[in-house]
Amino acid sequence: YMGLLKDMSLNVILHPLVFLNISDHHTRAKVLSGKEKRVIGCLFGKQTGRNLEIFNSFELDYKGETGKGTITIEELFIKQQSEMLKQLFPEFEVIGWYSSSPKGVPEEEDENIHKVIQKYNENPIYLILNANPPPGREIPLNIYEGNTQIVQQKPVFSFQLVNYQIASLPAERVAVEGVAKSHEAEAGSSKYRLAMTQPLNAIKMLKLQLATLSKMIALEPKLKTDQDFLRKLNNILSRIPLITSPILAEEEKTEMAEVALVNEMATMAKTIEVLQEAVEKYKTMGIDKQNNINFIWHL
């Protein structure tokens, strides 16, 4: 029985790019409005049974005021955005939604939004960013799962808190850190670059010493017949590992491809966001222009 419960539990893996996107969305909305403003978006990833992996997210615009139950979401945009992303990642789908909250817990109007997302996923998850996190090093994110129970012969909906894990590939961590610091004019090197500085300097020094040794042998032909020197040279060269494995070469290519892919995804996300803002401004200008024409016509 315990094993069955364990298999039915939800296993959620969150990639850091999602947290970066949501934090950026919340920060921009707060700066543009000059006050705390709730943000809403969709989560995109892979789902296999009760195992969910959140890889990316996209923002949603809404109408109405928060806290009054009047929020409405443009469902056509969700459909268009999800179809566009599925062309790039066929195995991905909309697996839930996210929002920001001053307390980091679900609000009364969230049930209606959750029902809209259920049109694209039967059992979506709900990720909440705590807009006013308490002091500490914990990540201000909570993930919930919708649950409906029969109480006194009536269905009662509630959100249940689920555990999640932060997981990412080394290539993704490097790329996300680079994207996070890309807007800083005086951003220093990342900790991964600093960690690789010492091994890189050691390799450069080894290469310089081997080049010096090669020149010495070329200038002194007698060394080629000096058995004692040749034994010492063979001892030195035998300590240098020869990395010629095709498996390692293939892994290196994969790592490079993953770094390039994550960078491309981040760039595409930013580009789509800029295009969306441009389209909204164009629509607004078109409406204002049409209103002016109508006004002049009536005059």
C-alpha positions as CSV (number, residue, x, y, z in Angstrom):
1,Y,0.0,0.0,0.0
2,M,2.9,2.4,0.9
3,G,4.5,1.5,-2.4
4,L,1.4,2.4,-4.3
5,L,1.2,5.8,-2.6
6,K,4.8,6.5,-3.4
7,D,4.2,5.7,-7.1
8,M,1.2,8.0,-7.1
9,S,3.1,11.0,-5.7
10,L,4.0,13.8,-8.0
11,N,7.6,14.1,-8.9
12,V,8.4,17.7,-10.2
13,I,11.8,18.8,-11.5
14,L,12.3,22.5,-12.1
15,H,15.0,23.9,-14.3
16,P,16.7,27.3,-13.3
17,L,15.7,29.0,-16.6
18,V,12.1,28.9,-15.4
19,F,12.9,30.7,-12.2
20,L,14.9,33.3,-14.1
21,N,12.0,33.9,-16.5
22,I,9.5,34.3,-13.7
23,S,11.7,36.6,-11.6
24,D,12.4,38.8,-14.7
25,H,8.7,38.9,-15.5
26,H,7.8,40.0,-12.0
27,T,10.6,42.6,-11.8
28,R,9.7,44.2,-15.1
29,A,6.0,44.4,-14.2
30,K,6.8,46.0,-10.9
31,V,9.2,48.6,-12.4
32,L,6.8,49.5,-15.3
33,S,3.7,49.9,-13.0
34,G,5.6,51.5,-10.1
35,K,3.9,49.2,-7.7
36,E,3.5,45.6,-6.8
37,K,1.7,43.9,-9.7
38,R,0.7,40.3,-10.1
39,V,2.1,38.4,-13.1
40,I,0.7,35.3,-14.7
41,G,2.2,32.8,-17.2
42,C,2.3,29.2,-18.4
43,L,4.8,26.5,-17.7
44,F,6.2,24.4,-20.5
45,G,7.9,21.1,-20.2
46,K,7.7,17.3,-20.3
47,Q,5.2,15.0,-18.6
48,T,5.5,11.3,-18.2
49,G,2.8,9.9,-15.9
50,R,3.4,11.5,-12.5
51,N,6.8,12.7,-13.5
52,L,7.0,16.4,-14.6
53,E,10.0,18.4,-15.7
54,I,9.6,22.1,-16.2
55,F,12.0,23.4,-18.8
56,N,10.6,26.8,-19.9
57,S,7.8,29.3,-19.5
58,F,6.0,32.1,-21.3
59,E,4.1,35.2,-20.1
60,L,0.4,35.8,-20.2
61,D,-1.5,39.0,-20.3
62,Y,-4.8,39.3,-18.4
63,K,-7.6,41.7,-17.9
64,G,-9.3,42.7,-14.7
65,E,-8.2,43.4,-11.2
66,T,-6.5,40.9,-8.9
67,G,-8.2,40.1,-5.6
68,K,-11.7,40.7,-7.0
69,G,-12.2,37.6,-9.1
70,T,-12.4,39.4,-12.4
71,I,-9.2,38.2,-14.0
72,T,-9.7,36.9,-17.6
73,I,-6.9,35.3,-19.7
74,E,-6.7,35.4,-23.5
75,E,-7.0,31.7,-24.3
76,L,-6.2,32.1,-28.0
77,F,-2.7,33.4,-27.1
78,I,-2.1,30.3,-24.9
79,K,-3.0,28.1,-27.9
80,Q,-0.9,30.0,-30.4
81,Q,2.2,30.2,-28.1
82,S,2.0,26.5,-27.1
83,E,1.7,25.4,-30.8
84,M,4.7,27.6,-31.7
85,L,6.8,26.1,-28.9
86,K,5.7,22.5,-29.8
87,Q,7.1,23.1,-33.3
88,L,10.5,23.6,-31.7
89,F,10.1,21.0,-29.0
90,P,7.5,18.3,-30.1
91,E,7.8,16.4,-26.8
92,F,7.0,19.4,-24.7
93,E,3.5,20.6,-23.7
94,V,1.8,23.0,-21.3
95,I,2.0,21.4,-17.9
96,G,0.8,24.2,-15.6
97,W,0.9,27.9,-14.9
98,Y,2.6,30.4,-12.6
99,S,1.8,33.6,-10.8
100,S,3.3,35.9,-8.2
101,S,1.7,36.5,-4.8
102,P,2.6,38.8,-1.9
103,K,2.2,35.8,0.5
104,G,3.3,33.0,-1.7
105,V,0.1,31.0,-1.3
106,P,-2.9,30.5,-3.6
107,E,-5.6,33.1,-3.7
108,E,-9.4,32.8,-4.1
109,E,-9.4,33.7,-7.8
110,D,-6.7,31.1,-8.7
111,E,-9.3,28.3,-9.0
112,N,-10.9,30.0,-12.0
113,I,-7.5,30.5,-13.7
114,H,-6.6,26.9,-12.9
115,K,-9.8,25.7,-14.7
116,V,-8.7,27.6,-17.8
117,I,-5.3,25.9,-17.8
118,Q,-7.1,22.6,-17.4
119,K,-8.3,22.9,-21.0
120,Y,-4.6,22.4,-22.1
121,N,-3.7,19.9,-19.4
122,E,-6.0,17.7,-17.4
123,N,-4.0,18.0,-14.2
124,P,-1.8,21.1,-14.4
125,I,0.5,22.3,-11.6
126,Y,0.5,25.7,-10.1
127,L,3.8,27.5,-9.3
128,I,3.8,30.6,-7.1
129,L,6.5,33.1,-6.7
130,N,6.5,34.8,-3.3
131,A,6.8,38.5,-4.1
132,N,7.8,39.3,-0.5
133,P,10.0,36.4,0.6
134,P,11.2,36.3,4.2
135,P,15.0,36.7,4.9
136,G,16.9,33.5,4.2
137,R,18.5,31.4,1.4
138,E,15.4,29.3,0.5
139,I,14.1,29.7,-3.0
140,P,10.8,31.7,-2.8
141,L,8.8,29.2,-5.0
142,N,6.0,26.9,-4.1
143,I,4.4,24.4,-6.4
144,Y,0.8,23.1,-5.9
145,E,-1.4,20.5,-7.4
146,G,-5.1,20.9,-7.8
147,N,-7.3,18.3,-5.9
148,T,-11.0,17.8,-5.9
149,Q,-12.6,15.8,-3.1
150,I,-16.2,15.0,-2.3
151,V,-17.3,16.6,1.0
152,Q,-20.9,16.1,2.0
153,Q,-21.8,14.9,-1.5
154,K,-20.4,18.1,-3.0
155,P,-17.1,18.6,-4.9
156,V,-14.6,20.8,-3.0
157,F,-11.5,22.0,-4.9
158,S,-8.2,22.8,-3.1
159,F,-4.5,23.2,-3.8
160,Q,-2.1,20.8,-2.3
161,L,1.6,21.6,-1.8
162,V,4.0,19.3,-3.6
163,N,7.8,18.9,-3.3
164,Y,10.1,19.7,-6.2
165,Q,13.7,19.5,-7.1
166,I,16.1,22.0,-8.8
167,A,17.9,20.1,-11.5
168,S,20.0,21.2,-14.5
169,L,22.8,20.2,-16.7
170,P,26.2,21.9,-16.2
171,A,25.9,23.5,-19.6
172,E,22.5,25.0,-18.6
173,R,23.9,26.4,-15.3
174,V,26.7,28.2,-17.2
175,A,24.3,29.6,-19.8
176,V,21.7,30.7,-17.3
177,E,24.4,32.5,-15.2
178,G,25.6,34.2,-18.4
179,V,22.1,35.4,-19.3
180,A,21.5,36.6,-15.7
181,K,24.7,38.8,-15.9
182,S,24.4,39.9,-19.5
183,H,22.6,43.1,-18.6
184,E,25.3,44.2,-16.1
185,A,27.8,46.6,-17.6
186,E,30.5,45.6,-15.2
187,A,29.6,42.0,-14.7
188,G,32.6,39.9,-13.7
189,S,33.4,36.4,-14.8
190,S,31.2,33.6,-13.6
191,K,32.3,31.2,-11.0
192,Y,32.6,28.5,-13.6
193,R,35.1,30.5,-15.6
194,L,37.1,31.3,-12.5
195,A,37.1,27.6,-11.6
196,M,38.5,26.8,-15.0
197,T,41.3,29.4,-14.9
198,Q,43.8,27.4,-12.9
199,P,43.5,24.2,-15.0
200,L,43.8,26.2,-18.2
201,N,46.9,28.0,-17.0
202,A,48.4,24.6,-16.0
203,I,47.8,23.3,-19.5
204,K,49.3,26.4,-21.1
205,M,52.4,26.0,-18.9
206,L,52.7,22.3,-19.8
207,K,52.4,23.1,-23.5
208,L,55.2,25.8,-23.2
209,Q,57.5,23.4,-21.4
210,L,57.0,20.6,-24.0
211,A,57.7,23.1,-26.7
212,T,61.0,24.1,-25.0
213,L,61.9,20.5,-24.5
214,S,61.3,19.8,-28.2
215,K,63.5,22.7,-29.3
216,M,66.2,21.5,-27.0
217,I,66.2,18.0,-28.5
218,A,66.3,19.5,-32.0
219,L,69.3,21.8,-31.2
220,E,71.2,19.0,-29.4
221,P,71.4,15.9,-31.6
222,K,73.5,14.1,-28.9
223,L,70.4,13.9,-26.7
224,K,68.7,11.5,-29.1
225,T,71.3,8.9,-28.2
226,D,71.5,9.6,-24.5
227,Q,69.8,6.7,-22.9
228,D,69.5,8.3,-19.5
229,F,67.9,11.4,-21.0
230,L,65.6,9.3,-23.1
231,R,64.4,7.3,-20.0
232,K,63.6,10.4,-18.1
233,L,61.8,11.9,-21.1
234,N,59.8,8.7,-21.5
235,N,58.9,8.8,-17.8
236,I,57.6,12.4,-18.2
237,L,55.6,11.7,-21.4
238,S,54.0,8.5,-19.9
239,R,52.5,10.7,-17.1
240,I,50.6,12.8,-19.7
241,P,47.2,11.2,-20.3
242,L,46.2,10.8,-24.0
243,I,42.6,11.7,-24.4
244,T,41.7,10.1,-27.7
245,S,38.5,8.4,-26.7
246,P,35.6,8.8,-29.2
247,I,33.2,8.8,-26.2
248,L,34.8,11.8,-24.6
249,A,34.9,13.6,-28.0
250,E,31.2,12.9,-28.5
251,E,30.4,14.1,-24.9
252,E,32.3,17.3,-25.6
253,K,30.3,17.9,-28.8
254,T,27.0,17.3,-26.8
255,E,28.0,19.8,-24.1
256,M,28.8,22.4,-26.6
257,A,25.5,21.8,-28.4
258,E,23.6,22.1,-25.1
259,V,25.2,25.4,-24.2
260,A,24.4,26.8,-27.7
261,L,20.8,25.5,-27.5
262,V,20.1,27.1,-24.1
263,N,21.6,30.4,-25.2
264,E,19.5,30.2,-28.3
265,M,16.4,29.5,-26.2
266,A,17.0,32.5,-24.0
267,T,17.6,34.7,-26.9
268,M,14.5,33.6,-28.6
269,A,12.4,34.1,-25.5
270,K,13.7,37.7,-25.2
271,T,13.1,38.3,-28.9
272,I,9.5,37.0,-28.7
273,E,8.9,39.3,-25.7
274,V,10.1,42.4,-27.6
275,L,8.0,41.5,-30.7
276,Q,4.9,41.0,-28.5
277,E,5.5,44.5,-27.0
278,A,5.9,46.0,-30.5
279,V,2.7,44.3,-31.7
280,E,0.7,45.6,-28.7
281,K,2.0,49.2,-29.3
282,Y,1.2,48.9,-33.0
283,K,-2.4,47.7,-32.1
284,T,-2.8,50.6,-29.7
285,M,-1.5,53.1,-32.2
286,G,-3.9,51.7,-34.8
287,I,-6.9,52.0,-32.5
288,D,-6.0,55.6,-31.6
289,K,-5.6,56.5,-35.3
290,Q,-8.9,54.9,-36.2
291,N,-10.6,56.8,-33.3
292,N,-9.2,60.1,-34.6
293,I,-10.4,59.4,-38.1
294,N,-13.9,58.6,-36.8
295,F,-13.9,61.7,-34.7
296,I,-12.9,63.9,-37.7
297,W,-15.5,62.2,-39.9
298,H,-18.3,63.0,-37.4
299,L,-17.2,66.6,-37.3
